[in-house]
Amino acid sequence: MTEEQAMKYLQDTLFVVGGKWKLPILRAIHSGNYRFRDIQRSVPLITTRVLSKELKHLEENKLVIRTVYHSPLAVEYKVSDYTLSLLPVIKEMILWGKNHREKIREK
Amino acid sequence: MTEEQAMKYLQDTLFVVGGKWKLPILRAIHSGNYRFRDIQRSVPLITTRVLSKELKHLEENKLVIRTVYHSPLAVEYKVSDYTLSLLPVIKEMILWGKNHREKIREK
């Protein structure tokens, strides 16, 4: 892989799952929060409007599957199999954040 | 680590190195592009204004070290040792982007 290709792949990834909210939303759903309100409660500071928009974007990109149930009426979000391939990225970010917090605390 | 903690760490990481440009810039510098123009050339589509702003932000967060040389006058950017801890995140993103591109091509 050349440097140029690596940069392109990195930018592709950021294009699809970059931003403040997409990875936290995927993480929340993957952890068992399937309802809109549960997802919102699991992602600190996200607004209803932004969560709604981001879920639509993730659904369009096949990272989230939205299912409507009848009797009783309910909407559930699940992550797709493809999303599972993002777990290593999310895991490394969690580890880095943990280390970063400890590093800051040291000072 | 609880789910709440993991989410907090993930959001911390996104706060510090999230956005479209910071990880590509760090990658470019780490790959040996130390001058402003070289970094700009290595990060497709970034503008001078945005690169300048992002470098300042990265410098404030101790992820980039800016050095001014005299005779001849030159400014160089290097990544700090702390930045090296981000390489696993960047690596996983590059791998995901590569896989994503292949997946898209299949269809």
Backbone of each chain as ProteinMPNN parsed JSONL, in Angstrom:
{"seq_chain_A": "MTEEQAMKYLQDTLFVVGGKWKLPILRAIHSGNYRFRDIQRSVPLITTRVLSKELKHLEENKLVIRTVYHSPLAVEYKVSDYTLSLLPVIKEMILWGKNHREKIREK", "coords_chain_A": {"N_chain_A": [[0.843, -1.207, 0.0], [0.652, 2.157, -0.958], [1.711, 5.413, 0.334], [-0.083, 7.319, -0.589], [-2.339, 5.807, -1.195], [-2.966, 4.82, 1.362], [-3.63, 7.191, 2.651], [-5.911, 7.894, 1.207], [-7.643, 5.794, 1.877], [-7.901, 6.263, 4.586], [-9.166, 8.752, 4.549], [-11.516, 8.015, 3.256], [-12.718, 6.398, 5.209], [-13.138, 8.279, 7.229], [-14.933, 9.852, 5.911], [-17.195, 8.221, 5.757], [-17.748, 7.354, 8.42], [-16.977, 9.445, 10.021], [-17.001, 12.423, 12.1], [-18.711, 13.671, 15.054], [-20.636, 11.947, 16.066], [-21.357, 9.443, 14.824], [-19.821, 7.026, 15.332], [-20.127, 6.804, 18.195], [-22.963, 6.398, 18.233], [-23.226, 3.975, 16.826], [-21.82, 2.336, 18.522], [-23.469, 2.5, 20.807], [-25.842, 1.264, 19.902], [-24.854, -1.239, 19.258], [-24.252, -2.097, 21.795], [-26.652, -2.859, 22.774], [-28.755, -1.069, 22.839], [-31.628, -0.488, 21.394], [-33.851, 1.044, 20.869], [-34.944, 4.331, 19.927], [-35.029, 6.273, 22.051], [-33.474, 5.006, 23.975], [-31.022, 4.859, 22.697], [-30.496, 7.57, 22.476], [-30.242, 8.259, 25.177], [-27.959, 6.91, 25.76], [-25.927, 8.176, 24.418], [-24.214, 10.732, 25.356], [-25.215, 14.123, 25.348], [-26.235, 14.266, 22.731], [-28.655, 15.566, 20.487], [-32.213, 15.19, 19.818], [-32.871, 15.843, 17.187], [-30.389, 15.715, 15.827], [-29.667, 13.044, 16.314], [-31.668, 11.71, 14.96], [-31.157, 12.496, 12.296], [-28.57, 11.462, 11.94], [-29.013, 8.725, 12.288], [-30.533, 8.188, 10.046], [-28.655, 8.694, 8.026], [-26.781, 6.683, 8.643], [-28.339, 4.47, 8.172], [-28.795, 4.695, 5.426], [-26.251, 4.158, 4.579], [-26.062, 1.525, 5.081], [-25.188, 0.699, 7.559], [-26.734, 0.665, 9.719], [-29.739, -0.993, 10.57], [-33.121, -0.459, 10.249], [-36.069, -1.383, 11.782], [-39.554, -1.75, 11.66], [-42.0, -2.598, 13.913], [-45.245, -4.015, 14.362], [-48.135, -3.97, 16.433], [-47.256, -4.583, 19.484], [-46.802, -1.245, 18.213], [-43.564, -0.42, 17.282], [-40.279, 0.878, 16.828], [-37.199, -0.345, 15.869], [-33.644, -0.212, 16.008], [-30.876, -1.795, 14.604], [-27.45, -2.855, 14.47], [-25.736, -3.561, 11.437], [-24.238, -6.546, 9.996], [-22.016, -5.674, 8.716], [-21.249, -3.456, 10.146], [-19.948, -4.556, 12.276], [-17.356, -4.822, 11.486], [-16.293, -2.408, 12.062], [-15.732, -2.393, 14.701], [-13.021, -2.806, 15.677], [-11.866, -0.27, 15.15], [-13.423, 1.388, 16.795], [-12.831, 0.241, 19.265], [-10.056, 0.783, 19.528], [-10.199, 3.532, 19.687], [-11.569, 3.905, 22.092], [-9.724, 2.847, 23.899], [-7.642, 4.653, 23.511], [-8.825, 7.037, 24.386], [-9.209, 6.426, 27.081], [-6.579, 6.158, 27.972], [-5.727, 8.745, 27.387], [-7.253, 10.296, 29.147], [-6.187, 9.416, 31.578], [-3.6, 10.31, 31.263], [-3.952, 13.069, 31.194], [-4.913, 13.428, 33.77], [-2.68, 12.849, 35.287], [-1.179, 15.168, 35.192]], "CA_chain_A": [[0.0, 0.0, 0.0], [1.459, 3.388, -0.982], [1.255, 6.463, 1.249], [-1.246, 7.969, -1.19], [-3.492, 4.911, -1.005], [-3.292, 4.792, 2.784], [-4.32, 8.45, 2.949], [-7.238, 7.807, 0.576], [-8.46, 4.88, 2.691], [-8.182, 6.963, 5.85], [-10.178, 9.781, 4.276], [-12.776, 7.294, 2.979], [-13.294, 5.981, 6.484], [-13.626, 9.476, 7.91], [-16.113, 10.319, 5.175], [-18.349, 7.36, 6.053], [-18.078, 7.263, 9.852], [-16.389, 10.545, 10.769], [-17.926, 13.288, 12.828], [-18.781, 13.46, 16.502], [-21.73, 11.117, 16.572], [-21.666, 8.146, 14.193], [-19.247, 5.887, 16.058], [-20.854, 6.615, 19.464], [-24.297, 5.827, 17.99], [-23.06, 2.557, 16.482], [-21.425, 1.68, 19.771], [-24.653, 2.417, 21.678], [-26.754, 0.238, 19.371], [-24.175, -2.53, 19.401], [-24.283, -2.479, 23.213], [-27.974, -3.337, 23.156], [-29.772, -0.011, 22.872], [-32.271, -0.606, 20.084], [-34.893, 2.055, 20.706], [-34.46, 5.7, 19.749], [-34.805, 6.932, 23.349], [-32.344, 4.342, 24.65], [-29.795, 5.291, 22.021], [-30.273, 8.967, 22.856], [-29.786, 8.284, 26.567], [-26.605, 6.331, 25.832], [-24.941, 9.034, 23.749], [-24.302, 12.019, 26.04], [-25.301, 15.427, 24.688], [-26.819, 14.274, 21.383], [-30.041, 16.057, 20.454], [-33.166, 14.371, 19.072], [-32.77, 16.188, 15.779], [-29.127, 15.198, 15.286], [-29.713, 11.582, 16.336], [-32.571, 11.328, 13.873], [-30.431, 12.713, 11.035], [-27.435, 10.537, 11.869], [-29.538, 7.368, 12.097], [-30.925, 8.1, 8.642], [-27.411, 8.591, 7.27], [-26.199, 5.352, 8.892], [-29.219, 3.503, 7.505], [-28.503, 4.816, 3.993], [-24.947, 3.531, 4.336], [-26.173, 0.094, 5.43], [-24.513, 0.395, 8.823], [-27.816, 0.469, 10.681], [-30.974, -1.529, 9.987], [-34.285, 0.036, 10.98], [-37.193, -2.301, 11.634], [-40.799, -1.28, 12.272], [-42.857, -3.693, 14.38], [-46.636, -3.619, 14.608], [-48.796, -4.63, 17.571], [-47.388, -3.12, 19.58], [-45.972, -0.474, 17.288], [-42.247, -0.07, 17.82], [-39.213, 0.982, 15.835], [-35.927, -0.771, 16.445], [-32.434, -0.064, 15.21], [-29.824, -2.784, 14.882], [-26.291, -2.667, 13.598], [-25.624, -4.608, 10.423], [-23.011, -7.351, 10.117], [-20.915, -4.865, 8.208], [-20.826, -2.57, 11.229], [-19.044, -5.269, 13.18], [-15.986, -4.596, 11.013], [-15.821, -1.138, 12.631], [-15.456, -2.525, 16.134], [-11.613, -2.534, 16.027], [-11.646, 1.188, 15.162], [-14.066, 1.903, 18.013], [-12.082, -0.26, 20.417], [-8.804, 1.538, 19.642], [-10.528, 4.895, 20.131], [-11.907, 3.833, 23.516], [-8.456, 2.672, 24.619], [-6.891, 5.905, 23.454], [-9.52, 7.995, 25.246], [-8.937, 6.033, 28.464], [-5.19, 6.524, 28.206], [-5.652, 10.203, 27.322], [-7.821, 10.805, 30.392], [-5.198, 9.144, 32.624], [-2.456, 11.192, 30.998], [-4.359, 14.41, 31.623], [-5.048, 13.392, 35.228], [-1.314, 12.846, 35.846], [-0.54, 16.495, 35.224]], "C_chain_A": [[0.878, 1.258, 0.0], [0.917, 4.377, 0.057], [-0.022, 7.125, 0.734], [-2.498, 7.118, -0.995], [-3.942, 4.908, 0.447], [-4.08, 6.053, 3.166], [-5.754, 8.438, 2.397], [-8.159, 6.92, 1.424], [-8.862, 5.552, 4.007], [-9.278, 8.014, 5.637], [-11.538, 9.156, 3.931], [-13.488, 6.955, 4.283], [-13.886, 7.181, 7.213], [-14.867, 10.032, 7.223], [-17.357, 9.525, 5.591], [-18.732, 7.389, 7.538], [-17.451, 8.373, 10.691], [-17.457, 11.387, 11.453], [-18.034, 12.854, 14.28], [-19.676, 12.302, 16.919], [-21.834, 9.701, 16.033], [-21.096, 6.957, 14.956], [-19.897, 5.713, 17.439], [-22.252, 6.007, 19.275], [-24.182, 4.331, 17.686], [-22.678, 1.754, 17.723], [-22.653, 1.474, 20.682], [-25.602, 1.32, 21.204], [-26.13, -1.143, 19.566], [-24.185, -3.025, 20.853], [-25.684, -2.852, 23.691], [-29.043, -2.271, 23.295], [-30.433, 0.068, 21.496], [-33.329, 0.452, 19.821], [-34.277, 3.451, 20.65], [-34.108, 6.355, 21.091], [-33.624, 6.327, 24.099], [-31.012, 4.769, 24.031], [-29.46, 6.718, 22.466], [-29.718, 9.071, 24.286], [-28.345, 7.793, 26.692], [-25.522, 7.198, 25.214], [-25.042, 10.441, 24.356], [-24.295, 13.219, 25.094], [-25.913, 15.42, 23.279], [-28.277, 14.763, 21.468], [-30.906, 15.105, 19.622], [-33.003, 14.582, 17.57], [-31.514, 15.581, 15.138], [-29.154, 13.664, 15.259], [-30.563, 11.06, 15.18], [-31.869, 11.416, 12.516], [-29.297, 11.691, 10.866], [-27.905, 9.1, 11.644], [-29.951, 7.157, 10.644], [-29.687, 7.91, 7.752], [-26.787, 7.188, 7.418], [-27.028, 4.265, 8.213], [-28.948, 3.506, 5.994], [-27.185, 4.126, 3.636], [-24.886, 2.08, 4.797], [-25.434, -0.28, 6.719], [-25.536, 0.138, 9.924], [-29.045, -0.051, 9.942], [-32.15, -1.106, 10.874], [-35.454, -0.918, 10.722], [-38.419, -1.726, 12.348], [-41.631, -2.503, 12.645], [-44.258, -3.158, 14.595], [-47.143, -4.458, 15.772], [-47.832, -5.286, 18.554], [-46.426, -2.422, 18.622], [-44.644, -0.111, 17.959], [-41.248, 0.015, 16.672], [-37.917, 0.56, 16.516], [-34.782, -0.583, 15.458], [-31.456, -1.158, 15.615], [-28.613, -2.432, 14.025], [-26.251, -3.823, 12.603], [-24.354, -5.416, 10.672], [-21.786, -6.53, 9.702], [-20.359, -3.932, 9.294], [-19.813, -3.243, 12.15], [-17.581, -5.065, 12.781], [-15.419, -3.275, 11.552], [-15.419, -1.264, 14.094], [-13.982, -2.324, 16.505], [-11.285, -1.034, 16.066], [-12.195, 1.768, 16.464], [-13.264, 1.49, 19.248], [-10.789, 0.54, 20.611], [-9.071, 2.966, 20.124], [-10.881, 4.933, 21.615], [-10.621, 3.71, 24.345], [-7.652, 3.972, 24.642], [-7.508, 6.945, 24.386], [-9.246, 7.717, 26.717], [-7.522, 6.471, 28.848], [-5.029, 8.049, 28.264], [-6.148, 10.821, 28.633], [-6.829, 10.597, 31.543], [-3.997, 10.078, 32.484], [-2.745, 12.618, 31.472], [-4.405, 14.491, 33.15], [-3.681, 13.457, 35.935], [-0.775, 14.25, 36.088], [-1.112, 17.431, 36.291]], "O_chain_A": [[1.748, 1.407, 0.859], [-0.181, 4.205, 0.586], [-0.923, 7.45, 1.507], [-3.571, 7.63, -0.676], [-5.136, 4.981, 0.739], [-5.062, 5.987, 3.905], [-6.684, 8.914, 3.047], [-9.318, 7.264, 1.655], [-9.995, 5.429, 4.471], [-10.196, 8.143, 6.447], [-12.584, 9.708, 4.275], [-14.686, 7.189, 4.441], [-14.993, 7.112, 7.747], [-15.742, 10.608, 7.87], [-18.437, 10.092, 5.754], [-19.916, 7.444, 7.87], [-17.391, 8.271, 11.916], [-18.65, 11.092, 11.385], [-17.516, 11.81, 14.678], [-19.501, 11.737, 17.999], [-22.356, 8.827, 16.726], [-21.806, 5.982, 15.203], [-20.195, 4.583, 17.826], [-22.674, 5.182, 20.085], [-24.941, 3.521, 18.219], [-23.157, 0.639, 17.934], [-22.839, 0.399, 21.251], [-26.106, 0.538, 22.01], [-26.798, -2.088, 19.984], [-24.132, -4.229, 21.103], [-25.885, -3.13, 24.874], [-30.125, -2.542, 23.816], [-29.866, 0.622, 20.555], [-33.664, 0.724, 18.668], [-33.231, 3.712, 21.245], [-33.026, 6.92, 21.248], [-32.871, 7.032, 24.771], [-30.024, 5.004, 24.726], [-28.314, 7.035, 22.787], [-28.83, 9.879, 24.556], [-27.609, 8.194, 27.594], [-24.334, 6.983, 25.456], [-25.863, 11.248, 23.918], [-23.482, 13.309, 24.175], [-26.088, 16.487, 22.692], [-29.016, 14.418, 22.39], [-30.394, 14.318, 18.826], [-32.997, 13.63, 16.789], [-31.574, 15.008, 14.05], [-28.71, 13.056, 14.285], [-30.205, 10.087, 14.517], [-31.983, 10.509, 11.692], [-29.101, 11.135, 9.786], [-27.277, 8.346, 10.902], [-29.745, 6.082, 10.08], [-29.679, 7.075, 6.848], [-26.329, 6.594, 6.442], [-26.488, 3.266, 7.739], [-28.881, 2.449, 5.366], [-27.026, 3.584, 2.542], [-23.812, 1.485, 4.893], [-25.099, -1.445, 6.933], [-25.245, -0.517, 10.925], [-29.352, 0.391, 8.835], [-32.167, -1.361, 12.078], [-35.78, -1.216, 9.573], [-38.332, -1.275, 13.49], [-41.929, -3.343, 11.795], [-44.444, -1.999, 14.964], [-46.617, -5.537, 16.046], [-47.614, -6.493, 18.445], [-45.373, -2.957, 18.275], [-44.618, 0.435, 19.062], [-41.367, -0.695, 15.673], [-37.581, 1.044, 17.597], [-34.932, -0.77, 14.25], [-31.236, -1.415, 16.798], [-28.742, -1.79, 12.983], [-26.688, -4.933, 12.911], [-23.5, -5.016, 11.464], [-20.693, -6.671, 10.252], [-19.16, -3.661, 9.345], [-18.942, -2.591, 12.724], [-16.683, -5.125, 13.621], [-14.209, -3.051, 11.504], [-14.831, -0.343, 14.66], [-13.7, -1.73, 17.546], [-10.517, -0.587, 16.917], [-11.52, 2.538, 17.148], [-13.047, 2.29, 20.157], [-10.464, 0.931, 21.733], [-8.277, 3.539, 20.871], [-10.531, 5.883, 22.315], [-10.458, 4.386, 25.361], [-7.063, 4.338, 25.659], [-6.79, 7.653, 25.093], [-9.072, 8.643, 27.509], [-7.302, 7.071, 29.9], [-4.283, 8.57, 29.093], [-5.538, 11.752, 29.16], [-6.646, 11.482, 32.38], [-3.456, 10.567, 33.475], [-1.894, 13.278, 32.07], [-3.992, 15.486, 33.745], [-3.545, 14.031, 37.016], [-0.03, 14.499, 37.036], [-0.663, 18.57, 36.418]]}, "seq_chain_B": "MTEEQAMKYLQDTLFVVGGKWKLPILRAIHSGNYRFRDIQRSVPLITTRVLSKELKHLEENKLVIRTVYHSPLAVEYKVSDYTLSLLPVIKEMILWGKNHREKIREK", "coords_chain_B": {"N_chain_B": [[-14.397, -1.853, 32.708], [-17.186, 0.206, 32.38], [-20.153, 0.475, 30.286], [-20.884, 3.136, 30.128], [-18.502, 4.458, 30.776], [-16.874, 3.603, 28.655], [-18.173, 4.835, 26.533], [-17.753, 7.505, 27.177], [-14.945, 7.669, 26.964], [-14.674, 7.166, 24.258], [-15.995, 9.392, 23.195], [-14.336, 11.384, 24.194], [-11.977, 10.903, 22.737], [-12.885, 11.438, 20.15], [-13.397, 14.095, 20.476], [-10.852, 15.191, 20.758], [-9.337, 14.303, 18.499], [-11.154, 14.134, 16.45], [-13.161, 14.876, 13.489], [-12.652, 15.822, 10.022], [-9.976, 16.19, 9.319], [-7.806, 16.016, 11.228], [-6.609, 13.463, 11.87], [-5.705, 12.602, 9.266], [-3.792, 14.676, 8.842], [-1.955, 14.234, 10.923], [-1.098, 11.704, 10.199], [0.131, 12.337, 7.739], [2.286, 13.983, 8.555], [3.634, 12.218, 10.198], [4.473, 10.451, 8.272], [6.61, 11.671, 7.187], [6.339, 14.209, 6.107], [7.206, 17.299, 6.693], [7.105, 20.001, 6.204], [4.891, 22.785, 5.742], [3.78, 23.032, 3.1], [4.292, 20.503, 2.064], [2.799, 18.901, 3.76], [0.276, 19.839, 3.118], [0.099, 19.046, 0.442], [0.015, 16.341, 0.799], [-2.392, 15.768, 1.985], [-5.237, 15.277, 0.568], [-7.426, 17.715, -0.794], [-7.472, 19.51, 1.363], [-7.579, 22.872, 2.511], [-5.442, 25.787, 2.577], [-6.082, 27.536, 4.643], [-7.628, 25.949, 6.403], [-5.777, 23.914, 7.017], [-3.85, 25.372, 8.349], [-5.281, 26.247, 10.612], [-5.944, 23.792, 11.791], [-3.418, 22.725, 12.345], [-2.572, 24.466, 14.311], [-4.416, 23.895, 16.328], [-3.712, 21.208, 16.829], [-1.149, 21.576, 17.73], [-1.594, 23.008, 20.085], [-2.751, 20.989, 21.537], [-0.617, 19.406, 22.041], [0.017, 17.45, 20.205], [1.331, 17.936, 17.94], [4.496, 19.275, 17.174], [5.902, 22.368, 16.647], [8.567, 23.785, 14.99], [10.795, 26.454, 14.574], [13.272, 27.247, 12.337], [16.306, 29.042, 11.819], [18.328, 30.672, 9.388], [18.895, 28.591, 6.947], [15.707, 30.276, 7.044], [13.057, 28.391, 8.2], [10.072, 26.517, 8.763], [9.151, 23.764, 10.646], [7.092, 20.925, 11.154], [6.551, 18.412, 13.515], [5.475, 15.191, 14.66], [4.514, 14.52, 18.025], [5.809, 12.379, 20.661], [3.62, 11.443, 21.949], [1.666, 11.376, 20.005], [2.245, 9.076, 18.665], [0.859, 7.129, 19.973], [-1.57, 7.232, 18.811], [-1.395, 5.857, 16.492], [-2.393, 3.146, 16.244], [-5.195, 3.602, 16.063], [-5.357, 5.076, 13.68], [-4.299, 3.197, 11.919], [-6.216, 1.12, 12.01], [-8.34, 2.491, 10.885], [-7.418, 2.95, 8.298], [-7.25, 0.332, 7.352], [-9.952, -0.348, 7.467], [-11.046, 1.425, 5.623], [-9.85, 0.524, 3.271], [-10.923, -2.041, 3.043], [-13.589, -1.293, 2.848], [-13.667, 0.064, 0.413], [-13.1, -2.037, -1.308], [-15.328, -3.593, -0.857], [-17.374, -1.973, -1.814], [-16.652, -1.9, -4.481], [-17.137, -4.51, -5.245], [-19.854, -4.598, -5.676]], "CA_chain_B": [[-14.902, -0.607, 32.117], [-18.631, 0.159, 32.132], [-20.573, 1.024, 28.991], [-20.868, 4.608, 30.239], [-17.104, 4.885, 30.695], [-16.397, 3.364, 27.288], [-18.752, 5.888, 25.687], [-17.063, 8.749, 27.52], [-13.601, 7.614, 26.371], [-14.845, 7.29, 22.802], [-16.314, 10.791, 22.897], [-13.1, 12.149, 24.46], [-11.078, 10.729, 21.595], [-13.448, 12.162, 19.015], [-13.266, 15.526, 20.757], [-9.46, 15.609, 20.565], [-8.81, 14.039, 17.149], [-12.238, 13.936, 15.496], [-13.206, 15.778, 12.341], [-12.16, 15.271, 8.755], [-8.603, 16.51, 8.955], [-6.711, 15.869, 12.191], [-5.87, 12.198, 11.71], [-4.898, 12.658, 8.033], [-2.635, 15.562, 9.014], [-0.973, 13.528, 11.762], [-0.545, 10.652, 9.347], [1.029, 12.949, 6.746], [3.52, 14.411, 9.219], [4.326, 10.996, 10.642], [5.074, 9.805, 7.092], [7.809, 12.381, 6.752], [6.063, 15.519, 5.516], [7.405, 18.208, 7.812], [6.845, 21.388, 5.816], [3.478, 23.101, 5.505], [3.375, 22.711, 1.72], [4.334, 19.045, 1.883], [1.636, 18.35, 4.454], [-0.902, 20.191, 2.316], [0.088, 18.208, -0.756], [-0.259, 14.951, 1.194], [-3.766, 15.615, 2.481], [-6.091, 15.739, -0.528], [-8.55, 18.634, -0.646], [-7.407, 20.457, 2.478], [-7.209, 24.227, 2.098], [-4.382, 26.42, 3.366], [-6.682, 28.116, 5.842], [-8.015, 24.864, 7.315], [-4.569, 23.249, 7.501], [-3.242, 26.286, 9.307], [-6.095, 26.214, 11.828], [-5.844, 22.461, 12.398], [-2.069, 22.568, 12.896], [-2.542, 25.228, 15.55], [-5.178, 23.103, 17.301], [-2.918, 20.014, 17.168], [-0.007, 22.046, 18.505], [-2.134, 23.321, 21.417], [-3.014, 19.72, 22.22], [0.663, 18.691, 22.189], [0.132, 16.317, 19.284], [2.273, 18.377, 16.914], [5.509, 20.225, 17.662], [6.291, 23.294, 15.589], [9.916, 24.309, 15.234], [11.237, 27.472, 13.611], [14.721, 27.258, 12.122], [16.824, 30.262, 11.197], [19.441, 30.498, 8.437], [17.814, 29.372, 6.339], [14.442, 30.302, 7.767], [12.138, 27.314, 7.82], [9.201, 26.046, 9.841], [8.892, 22.333, 10.51], [6.146, 20.294, 12.069], [6.818, 17.009, 13.802], [4.502, 14.652, 15.612], [5.107, 14.275, 19.341], [5.805, 10.963, 21.049], [2.246, 11.115, 22.338], [0.914, 11.095, 18.778], [2.489, 7.692, 18.252], [-0.184, 6.295, 20.581], [-2.759, 7.261, 17.933], [-1.172, 5.08, 15.266], [-3.331, 2.018, 16.092], [-6.492, 4.112, 15.594], [-5.187, 5.422, 12.27], [-4.086, 1.95, 11.181], [-7.51, 0.429, 11.877], [-9.166, 3.263, 9.942], [-6.902, 2.701, 6.947], [-7.677, -1.027, 6.986], [-11.398, -0.351, 7.227], [-11.286, 2.146, 4.367], [-9.415, -0.367, 2.193], [-11.943, -3.067, 2.963], [-14.826, -0.638, 2.418], [-13.533, 0.333, -1.019], [-13.23, -3.332, -2.001], [-16.72, -4.013, -0.7], [-18.155, -1.147, -2.738], [-16.269, -2.306, -5.833], [-17.774, -5.808, -5.508], [-21.284, -4.484, -6.039]], "C_chain_B": [[-16.411, -0.726, 31.853], [-18.937, 0.72, 30.738], [-20.503, 2.555, 28.999], [-19.438, 5.145, 30.122], [-16.577, 4.755, 29.272], [-16.909, 4.47, 26.353], [-18.054, 7.224, 25.931], [-15.664, 8.782, 26.882], [-13.673, 7.802, 24.855], [-15.127, 8.747, 22.425], [-15.112, 11.71, 23.174], [-12.182, 12.108, 23.239], [-11.58, 11.524, 20.394], [-13.34, 13.67, 19.217], [-11.848, 16.004, 20.416], [-8.991, 15.429, 19.111], [-9.901, 13.777, 16.112], [-12.193, 14.957, 14.364], [-12.522, 15.152, 11.138], [-10.648, 15.3, 8.609], [-7.506, 16.093, 9.922], [-5.924, 14.573, 12.005], [-5.101, 12.164, 10.389], [-3.668, 13.555, 8.152], [-1.548, 14.86, 9.835], [-0.303, 12.413, 10.981], [0.484, 11.227, 8.359], [2.346, 13.357, 7.379], [4.328, 13.183, 9.643], [5.023, 10.277, 9.481], [6.253, 10.591, 6.532], [7.574, 13.708, 6.057], [6.1, 16.568, 6.625], [7.098, 19.663, 7.486], [5.369, 21.563, 5.503], [3.016, 22.656, 4.113], [3.351, 21.205, 1.457], [3.134, 18.383, 2.567], [0.387, 18.607, 3.609], [-1.028, 19.304, 1.074], [-0.298, 16.762, -0.432], [-1.682, 14.707, 1.672], [-4.736, 16.158, 1.433], [-7.254, 16.625, -0.073], [-8.48, 19.608, 0.523], [-6.973, 21.828, 1.964], [-6.117, 24.759, 3.034], [-4.921, 26.911, 4.706], [-7.017, 27.035, 6.878], [-6.771, 24.164, 7.867], [-3.895, 24.093, 8.581], [-3.965, 26.228, 10.651], [-5.936, 24.867, 12.558], [-4.463, 22.233, 13.015], [-1.951, 23.292, 14.226], [-3.25, 24.453, 16.669], [-4.363, 21.883, 17.766], [-1.707, 20.392, 18.015], [-0.448, 22.361, 19.945], [-2.378, 22.059, 22.232], [-1.788, 18.812, 22.298], [0.796, 17.472, 21.278], [1.121, 16.636, 18.17], [3.241, 19.379, 17.554], [5.988, 21.061, 16.478], [7.661, 23.872, 15.937], [10.264, 25.318, 14.15], [12.754, 27.43, 13.543], [15.128, 28.574, 11.475], [18.03, 29.879, 10.333], [19.627, 29.059, 7.945], [16.53, 29.266, 7.149], [13.544, 29.179, 7.275], [11.286, 26.931, 9.031], [8.944, 24.563, 9.611], [7.918, 21.846, 11.567], [6.567, 18.842, 12.261], [5.695, 16.489, 14.69], [5.234, 14.414, 16.936], [5.091, 12.777, 19.628], [4.374, 10.517, 21.368], [1.389, 10.744, 21.122], [1.064, 9.634, 18.357], [1.426, 6.746, 18.825], [-1.467, 6.282, 19.746], [-2.6, 6.365, 16.716], [-2.096, 3.853, 15.143], [-4.716, 2.444, 15.6], [-6.417, 4.377, 14.092], [-5.062, 4.146, 11.424], [-5.418, 1.217, 10.968], [-8.424, 1.16, 10.892], [-8.72, 3.045, 8.503], [-7.362, 1.317, 6.474], [-9.173, -1.06, 6.677], [-11.726, 0.328, 5.895], [-10.926, 1.293, 3.16], [-10.489, -1.434, 1.959], [-13.26, -2.498, 2.415], [-14.811, -0.392, 0.912], [-13.687, -0.968, -1.826], [-14.685, -3.809, -1.965], [-17.631, -3.258, -1.673], [-17.909, -1.594, -4.177], [-16.945, -3.627, -6.234], [-19.168, -5.671, -6.114], [-21.508, -3.98, -7.454]], "O_chain_B": [[-16.853, -1.655, 31.178], [-18.091, 1.351, 30.105], [-20.116, 3.18, 28.011], [-19.194, 6.153, 29.459], [-15.927, 5.658, 28.747], [-16.175, 4.97, 25.501], [-17.797, 7.979, 24.993], [-15.255, 9.802, 26.328], [-12.852, 8.496, 24.256], [-14.568, 9.268, 21.459], [-14.903, 12.695, 22.466], [-11.684, 13.134, 22.776], [-10.807, 12.196, 19.711], [-13.209, 14.428, 18.256], [-11.668, 17.086, 19.855], [-8.324, 16.306, 18.561], [-9.622, 13.264, 15.028], [-11.294, 15.795, 14.301], [-11.899, 14.094, 11.231], [-10.09, 14.51, 7.847], [-6.381, 15.838, 9.494], [-4.693, 14.596, 11.985], [-3.946, 11.739, 10.378], [-2.611, 13.224, 7.616], [-0.37, 14.891, 9.479], [0.905, 12.203, 11.085], [1.564, 10.666, 8.174], [3.41, 13.111, 6.811], [5.545, 13.13, 9.466], [6.024, 9.588, 9.673], [6.827, 10.21, 5.511], [8.499, 14.278, 5.479], [5.151, 16.708, 7.396], [6.859, 20.468, 8.387], [4.689, 20.635, 5.065], [1.991, 21.99, 3.972], [2.499, 20.702, 0.724], [2.535, 17.445, 2.04], [-0.442, 17.719, 3.412], [-2.122, 18.873, 0.71], [-0.859, 16.052, -1.267], [-2.124, 13.561, 1.754], [-5.024, 17.354, 1.41], [-7.956, 16.323, 0.892], [-9.36, 20.459, 0.657], [-6.109, 21.931, 1.093], [-5.908, 24.241, 4.131], [-4.301, 26.727, 5.753], [-6.731, 27.184, 8.065], [-6.716, 23.855, 9.057], [-3.433, 23.573, 9.597], [-3.328, 26.166, 11.702], [-5.81, 24.821, 13.782], [-4.347, 21.623, 14.079], [-1.312, 22.8, 15.156], [-2.758, 24.366, 17.794], [-4.334, 21.569, 18.956], [-1.29, 19.641, 18.897], [0.247, 22.018, 20.902], [-2.233, 22.056, 23.454], [-1.896, 17.618, 22.58], [1.591, 16.571, 21.547], [1.677, 15.738, 17.538], [2.846, 20.216, 18.366], [6.418, 20.533, 15.452], [7.877, 24.379, 17.038], [10.055, 25.07, 12.962], [13.438, 27.56, 14.558], [14.381, 29.145, 10.681], [18.661, 28.847, 10.565], [20.47, 28.353, 8.498], [16.304, 28.28, 7.852], [13.304, 29.04, 6.076], [11.736, 27.014, 10.174], [8.566, 24.154, 8.514], [7.926, 22.299, 12.712], [6.894, 18.14, 11.305], [5.042, 17.263, 15.39], [6.434, 14.139, 16.95], [4.44, 12.006, 18.923], [3.979, 9.384, 21.096], [0.498, 9.9, 21.214], [0.155, 9.036, 17.78], [1.131, 5.702, 18.243], [-2.338, 5.435, 19.943], [-3.564, 6.136, 15.984], [-2.544, 3.547, 14.038], [-5.342, 1.734, 14.813], [-7.29, 3.961, 13.331], [-5.652, 4.043, 10.349], [-5.702, 0.75, 9.865], [-9.186, 0.532, 10.158], [-9.548, 2.964, 7.596], [-7.807, 1.156, 5.338], [-9.604, -1.725, 5.734], [-12.577, -0.142, 5.14], [-11.615, 1.332, 2.14], [-10.901, -1.687, 0.827], [-13.947, -3.142, 1.622], [-15.809, -0.61, 0.225], [-14.319, -0.989, -2.882], [-15.192, -4.361, -2.941], [-18.538, -3.836, -2.273], [-18.834, -1.657, -4.987], [-17.281, -3.836, -7.4], [-19.604, -6.482, -6.931], [-22.652, -3.838, -7.884]]}, "name": "protein", "num_of_chains": 2, "seq": "MTEEQAMKYLQDTLFVVGGKWKLPILRAIHSGNYRFRDIQRSVPLITTRVLSKELKHLEENKLVIRTVYHSPLAVEYKVSDYTLSLLPVIKEMILWGKNHREKIREKMTEEQAMKYLQDTLFVVGGKWKLPILRAIHSGNYRFRDIQRSVPLITTRVLSKELKHLEENKLVIRTVYHSPLAVEYKVSDYTLSLLPVIKEMILWGKNHREKIREK"}
